[in-house]
Structure formats: C-alpha cells, structure tokens
C-alpha cells in the first residue's frame, strides 16, 4: 500500500497508533499489551472500524492475543513500515545510537 493510500485514515487514528508505538515501554509488558495499552489500542481500532468496516476481521483476529506481532498487523494498515520501525526503534533504544 502506498503512502498516498494510507492517508485516507483520520489523523486521530494515525496519532493513536503513533502514541502506542512510541510508548512501547509504557504500553507493553513482556511483548503483550498491558491494560493502558489495550485502552489506547481499542480507541484506535474503534475509530478504524467506524471509518473502514472492511478491516474488522483483521482487528478481531488481532484482539484474540494482543502481542506486538498481532498489534503490528493492524498498525501496518495505517502506518508505513519505515515509520513503524523508526517509532519502535526510538521507543526501545532511545534517540541516541551507540557504536561499539
């Protein structure tokens, strides 16, 4: 999916998914969404399904087990892979890159 196609989603959905990924350490525990992460994820997918009901099966499948892998299956619908990688990299490793 091209970036122009991804822009058809509302900015609120983009922002909620960005917040979820950039707050990885805050919203995930042991690779699974915690209660605060679930609230954020549910708000984002509620809006996503409201705007695009065709994505409901993907969301339903991801909700069964909210691991990072399953959450990313939904996030990839809205955000492009480079942005996802960058947000997670900063959230996990910080803004500075150290070389050994």
C-alpha positions in Angstrom: 0.0 0.0 0.0 1.5 3.4 -0.9 1.7 6.3 1.4 -1.0 8.2 -0.5 -3.4 5.3 0.1 -2.6 5.3 3.9 -3.6 9.0 4.2 -7.2 8.1 3.8 -7.3 7.3 7.5 -8.2 10.1 10.0 -5.4 11.9 11.8 -6.7 10.7 15.2 -6.1 7.0 14.2 -2.6 7.9 13.0 -1.8 9.7 16.2 -3.2 7.0 18.5 -1.1 4.3 16.8 2.0 6.5 16.8 1.4 7.1 20.6 1.0 3.4 21.1 4.3 2.5 19.4 6.3 5.4 20.7 5.2 4.5 24.2 6.2 0.8 23.8 7.8 0.5 27.2 4.7 2.1 28.8 2.1 0.2 26.9 3.6 -3.3 26.5 4.6 -5.8 29.2 6.5 -8.9 28.2 5.6 -8.3 24.5 1.9 -8.1 25.2 -0.3 -5.0 25.5 -1.0 -4.1 29.2 -4.3 -2.6 30.4 -3.3 1.0 29.4 -2.1 -0.2 26.0 -5.3 -2.0 25.5 -7.3 1.1 26.1 -5.3 3.0 23.6 -5.4 0.2 21.0 -9.2 -0.2 21.5 -9.8 3.5 20.9 -7.7 3.5 17.7 -9.4 0.3 16.3 -12.8 1.6 17.2 -12.2 4.6 15.0 -10.6 2.5 12.3 -13.6 0.1 12.2 -16.0 3.1 12.2 -14.3 4.6 9.2 -13.4 1.3 7.4 -15.6 -1.6 8.5 -13.7 -3.8 6.0 -10.8 -4.1 8.5 -13.0 -5.6 11.2 -11.8 -9.2 10.6 -8.1 -8.2 10.9 -8.8 -6.4 14.1 -10.9 -9.2 15.5 -8.1 -11.7 14.9 -5.5 -9.4 16.5 -7.7 -8.9 19.6 -7.5 -12.6 20.4 -3.9 -12.2 21.5 -2.6 -8.7 21.7 1.1 -9.4 21.2 3.4 -6.9 19.5 3.2 -9.0 16.3 -0.6 -9.0 16.2 -0.8 -5.3 17.1 1.6 -4.5 14.2 -0.7 -6.4 11.8 -3.3 -3.7 12.5 -0.9 -0.8 12.7 0.5 -1.7 9.3 -2.9 -0.9 7.8 -2.5 2.7 8.8 1.2 3.5 9.2 4.0 2.6 6.7 6.8 0.2 7.6 9.5 2.9 7.9 7.6 4.9 10.4 6.7 1.8 12.4 10.4 0.8 12.5 11.5 4.3 13.5 8.9 4.7 16.3 9.7 1.3 17.8 13.5 1.8 17.5 13.3 5.1 19.4 10.9 3.8 22.0 13.1 0.7 22.7 16.6 2.0 22.2 16.2 5.8 22.7 17.2 8.6 20.4 20.9 8.0 20.6 22.8 5.3 18.7 25.9 3.9 20.3 28.6 2.2 18.3 30.8 -0.5 19.8 
